[in-house]
Amino acid sequence: MPNQSEALVPQVASELLPTLRYVLITPARNEASLIQQTIEAVVNQTLRPAKWVIVSDGSTDGTDEIVQRYVIQHDWIELVRMPERRERDFAGKVRAFQAGQARLQDVDFDIIGNLDADLTFDKDYFAFLMGRFLENPRLGVAGTPFQDDSLQYDYRIVSTEHVSGCCQLFRRECFEGIGGYTPIKTGGIDLYAVIRARMEGWQTRTFLEKSAIHHRKIGSAANYHGLAGAFKDGRRDYAFGCDPLWQMSRCTYRMAARRPYILSGGLCAAGFLWSMLIREKIIVPPDFVKFRRAEERQRLGELLRRWLPGKRQAGSDSRSTPST
């Protein structure tokens, strides 16, 4: 049973919520089929953002027209139009985010969020996350899991220190301290930002009490693109300085946990080993690699102590482990 001071925390946080101001930026490219429900989810929040900048990244499908209807109704929503571009890479998303960030120069805020244009969530989603920031001054990055038909993270294995890029909220000092998002063409911009935040001494956390619904259908792992994607995942993990021992353990788990079984994890491992064999360039700085590998080795040790026979501490069988 919590003591009296612990019981007062949610009440105090609730009273202070109006003093914590947050802003959102949504890079959107051809999201006409999904963005309206995301806008409705934000408009219906019990705690609305001080500003929401939706950046149309060269959309040609009517996305702009949908957003503009809401801009007319809500003065805290703004549409920014980016020119069409031929190249398709993740650095383009960062540039779109930065274009939205430039429109926040005169806005007073404490938290800045990157929100995808294909998510929905309940009415107190952002109020809940603001409460977590209020309770913990060292919390630099926060978010929740997302539900998706084709992918579910198992938080018995995946660390809650990682925050999904679908919706990442940063304390302003943290975001500015890491220099914002880094435009990495191959992807992983969300992972890079979260690890950088921890390198600067901030705490990062996915809160399992809430979740968002991800409406975009990710390509099935049973088709060619899914299998090719598993191989690319392994190559990207190598380029991002992933620890080899952690990667092989992770891929072994993936062989049994993700369809198509064996192939999904096997191709991810093959991609990693191929990059190692040809000595592909690691694209992140040495201090990032050192920090990440130390975290992964520590995480692997914790998992082994938890799951290997005879390694569990007395009474550990009665403790539950969170899962999705």
N, C-alpha and C positions, 0 to 999 in steps of 0.2 A: 504494500500500500504506500503511495507516495506521501512524503511529508507535506506540511502545510505550504512551505515555500515552493515546492515543486508544483503543487496543485494550482498556485497562483500564476504560473508562467503563461499558460494559454490566455488567461483573462487579461493580463498586462499587455501581452503582445497584441491582442485584439484591439485594445484601447489605443495603442500606438500606431496601428496600421496606416491610418490616414497620413501620418507624417513621413512615411516611406514611399517615395515616388519612383515609379519604374517606367521605362520606355521600351518599345519593341521595334525591331526592324525585321522585315520579311522580304528577302529576295524571292521574286516569283517569275518564272519563265513558263508561259503557256499553261497556266493553271486554271483555266476557265471552268473546267469540270469539277474543281474541288474547292477553290478559294472562297466561294460564298459561304460555305458552312464554317470555314475557319473564321471568317469575319464575324459571322453571327455568334460564334462561341466567345470571341473577344468582346463584342458589343454587349453581351449579356453577363459579363463578369461583375461580381459584387464589388470588386476593386479594379477599376479600369486604369489603363496606362495614362500617364500624362501626355504621351505622344506615341503614335504608331505610324511609322513610315513604311509603306509598302513600295518596294522598288521593282517595277516591271522591267525585267532584264531582256528587252527586245522581244516582248511577247507579240504574237501575231494572231491569237485565237479568240480575242474578246476579253481577255483578262482585264485590260485597262478599263473597259466600259463597265464591267461589274464593280471594280474598285471605285470608280468615279461616282457611282450611285451612292455609295456609302460616304464618300468624301463630302458630298453635298449635305448629307444629314448630320455628320459628326465632325466638328471642327478640330478634333484631336487626331483625326486620320488624314494622312497626306499621301498622295501618289507621286512618285518620282519615276519618270520614264527614261530608261537607258536605251541607247541606239542598238539596233540589231547587230549581232556579231556571228561570224561563221564558226569560230573555234568553240569547242565544247569542252571545258575543263573546270576543275573546282576553283581555280584562281579567279575565274570570272564571277563566281558567287561571292568571293571575298570583295572583289571590286564593287559589286552591286551593294553589298553590305556597307562598304565604306561610303558610297554615295548617299545611302540613307543616314549614316552617322553624321555626315556633313550638315544635314538639316536639323541637327540637334544642338547647334552651337548656342542658341539662346534659351534652351530648355533646362530647367533645374531638375536633376534626377539623381537617384542613389543607385539604381539597379538598371542595367541595360541587358536586353534579351534578344536573342536570335531565334525567331520563330518560323518554322516551315509553313508553307501555304497549304498543307494537306493534313492538318491536325485538328481534332476537336477534343474538348475536355469539359468538365463540369463547371458550374458557375463560380465556385470559390477556389478554382485552381490556382490563380495567381495570388489570391489573398493567403492561401495556405503557404505558398513558397515565400511570400514576403514575411510571413510569421517566422519561418525558419531562419531567414537572414537576421531578423530582429533578435532572435534568441541567441544567435552565435555570431559575435562580431568578427570572428576569424573565418567565417564561411565566405569563400570567394566565388565559388561556382555551384549552382544548384539546378536540379531538374528532377524529373520522374521517369519511370519506365514508360515505354509506349507499347500498346497492344497492336499486333499485326497478324494477319492470317497466315503469313508464310514464315514468320520469324518470331521466336520468343526467347528472350534472354533468361538463362537459369542463374539466379543470383546466389545460388549455392557455390557457383563457380566464378561468375563474373563479379568483379569487385564493385561495390556501391560507391567507390571513389570515382568511377568513371561516370560522366554525364553525357547522355546522348546528344548529338548535334541537332536532333529534331527540334528541341527546345532547350536552349542553354541560357541560363540567367547568370550574369556576372555582377558582383559588386563593382561599382565604378572604379574604385581605386585599384582593384585587382585587374580589371580589363585594361586600364591605362598602363598599369605596371608591367604587363606582359607585352605591351605594344599592340594590343588588339589581335585580330586574326591575321595569320600569315598566309599569303596567297601561294599555296602549294598546288601545283597543277594536277598531281596524281591523287589528291584527296587527303583525308586524314586531318583536315584543318581543325575539326572539333577536338580530336584526340590530342593534337599538338598543343592547343590552347589550354586544355585541362591539365596536362602534365606540366606545362610551363607554370601554371598557377601554383601547383604544389611545389615546384622548384623554388618559387618565390616565398614559400612559407604559408600559403593559403590552404584552407581545407576545401575539399570538393566532395559533393555528395549527391547521390540519387536517392530520393526519398520514396520508399515503397508504398507509403500510405495512399498515394494518388497515382494516377496513370493517365496518359493521353492516348487517343486512338489515332493510329496512322492509317490513312485511307488509301494511299497510293499502293498499288499492288507491286511488290518487289518480284522480279523475275523468278520463276520457279527454278529450284536447284536441279530439277530433273531435265531441263532443256540445255541446249548448247551454251547459251549465254550464261546460265547459272554455273555450269561446270568451268567455263572459261573464267568466270568471275572468281571462283574458288582458287584457281591457279594465280590470278592477279592479286588476290588477297594475300597469298603467301609472299609474293614478290614485294608487295607494298609493306608488309610487316618487316621484311628484311631491310628495306630502304629506310624504314622508320626506327631502326636500331633495336628491334625486338630481341630478347635473349633467346639463343638457340634452344636451350633446355626447356624453357617455358613454352616456346613455340611448338616443339615436338609433343610436349604433354598436352597442350591445347588442341593440336590437330588430332591426337589420339582420341581425346574426348569427343571431338567433332565427328570422328568416324562413326561413333555409336549414337550420337545425339541428333545429327542433322541429316536429312535426306538429300540426295541418295546416299544411304549408309556406305561407309568405306570410301566411296569416291569423293565426297565433299571434303572430308578431312585429309584424305590421301593426296588430292590435288593441291590443297593448300600447303601441305608439307612439301610437295614436289616443287611448288613455286618458290618457296623459301630456300630449299636446298639448291635449286638451280641458280638463284641469285647469289648464293654463297659460293657455288662452284665457279661461276664466271667472274666472281669478285665485283659484283655490281656496286655502283656508288651508293653509299649511305647518305641520304640527303639532309639529315638533321645534324646539328652540332654535336661534338664529342661530349659536352657536359650533359646534353639531353640523353644521349645513349647511355652514359654511365648511370644517370639517375633512374632512367626507365628500367634498365636491367637489374639494378639493385632492388627496385620495387617488385619486379616480377619474380626474382629469386626468393624474396621474403614471402610473397604471396604463395608461391609454390610450396615452400616449407610449411606454411600454415595449413594448406590444403592436405598435404601429406600427413601432418600430425593429426588432422581431423579425421581422415578417412582410412588410413592404414590400420589393419588389425593390431591390437596391442599398444597403439600409440595414443589412444584417447585417454584423456584425464578422467579420474574417477568422477562419476556423476554426469559426464558429458552426454551420455545416451539420452538423458531426459531433456536436453536442451534442443529446441527446434532451430532449424536453419531456414532463413527466409528464401522463398522461391517465387517465381512468377506465377 
